[in-house]
Amino acid sequence: MSKTSTIRARIEPDLKGKAEYIFKELGLTTTQAITLFYKQVELKKGLPFDIAIPNKTTRKTFSDTDAGRDIVICKDTDDMFNKLGI
């Protein structure tokens, strides 16, 4: 099948650069990555990942984290599990 359709989108340069770096690490061009995404949308008949509206607790956590509040810093996984009481 010949490729004759064009997709144009505006995107933040930093996001574009980071995503394209990952595509390159995976051995994909941007066109291949977009095609892969579209194929998955077609196969799943929807987005190939879950999308959800954050609940009140999650929104508060995002807000607190963005503001630098209630952040727990751990040295390693053992420290994290210890602080979680696990």
C-alpha positions in Angstrom: 0.0 0.0 0.0 1.4 3.4 -0.9 1.9 6.0 1.7 0.1 9.2 0.5 -1.4 10.7 3.6 0.4 13.3 5.7 0.0 14.0 9.4 0.9 17.5 10.8 0.9 18.3 14.4 2.4 21.0 16.7 4.2 19.6 19.7 6.5 21.0 22.4 10.1 20.8 21.1 11.3 19.2 24.4 8.7 16.4 24.2 9.4 15.8 20.5 13.2 15.5 21.2 12.8 13.1 24.1 10.3 10.9 22.2 12.5 10.9 19.1 15.5 9.9 21.2 13.5 6.9 22.5 12.3 6.0 19.0 16.0 6.0 17.9 17.0 3.8 20.8 14.2 1.4 19.7 15.4 1.4 16.1 12.3 3.3 14.9 11.8 6.4 12.8 9.2 8.9 13.9 7.1 7.7 10.9 7.3 4.1 12.0 6.4 5.0 15.6 3.3 6.9 14.4 2.3 4.1 12.1 2.8 1.6 15.0 0.5 3.8 17.2 -2.1 4.1 14.5 -2.0 0.3 13.9 -2.6 -0.3 17.6 -5.5 2.1 17.6 -7.0 0.2 14.7 -6.4 -3.2 16.3 -7.8 -2.2 19.7 -10.5 0.0 18.3 -9.4 2.7 20.7 -6.4 4.1 22.4 -3.8 1.4 23.1 -3.5 2.4 26.8 -5.8 3.3 29.6 -6.9 6.9 30.0 -8.6 8.0 33.2 -9.6 11.2 34.8 -7.7 11.5 38.1 -9.8 11.2 41.2 -9.6 13.8 44.0 -6.8 12.1 45.9 -4.7 11.7 42.8 -5.2 15.3 41.8 -4.2 16.5 45.3 -1.1 14.2 45.1 -0.1 15.7 41.7 -0.6 19.2 43.1 1.3 18.6 46.3 4.2 16.9 44.4 4.3 19.8 41.9 4.6 22.2 44.8 7.3 20.1 46.5 5.0 19.1 49.4 4.9 15.7 51.1 7.7 14.2 49.0 9.5 11.2 50.6 13.0 10.6 49.3 14.5 7.2 49.5 18.1 6.1 49.2 17.2 2.8 47.5 14.4 0.2 47.3 15.1 -1.2 50.8 14.8 2.3 52.3 11.6 2.8 50.4 10.0 -0.5 51.6 11.2 0.3 55.1 9.5 3.8 55.0 6.3 2.1 53.6 6.4 -0.5 56.4 6.6 -3.3 54.0 
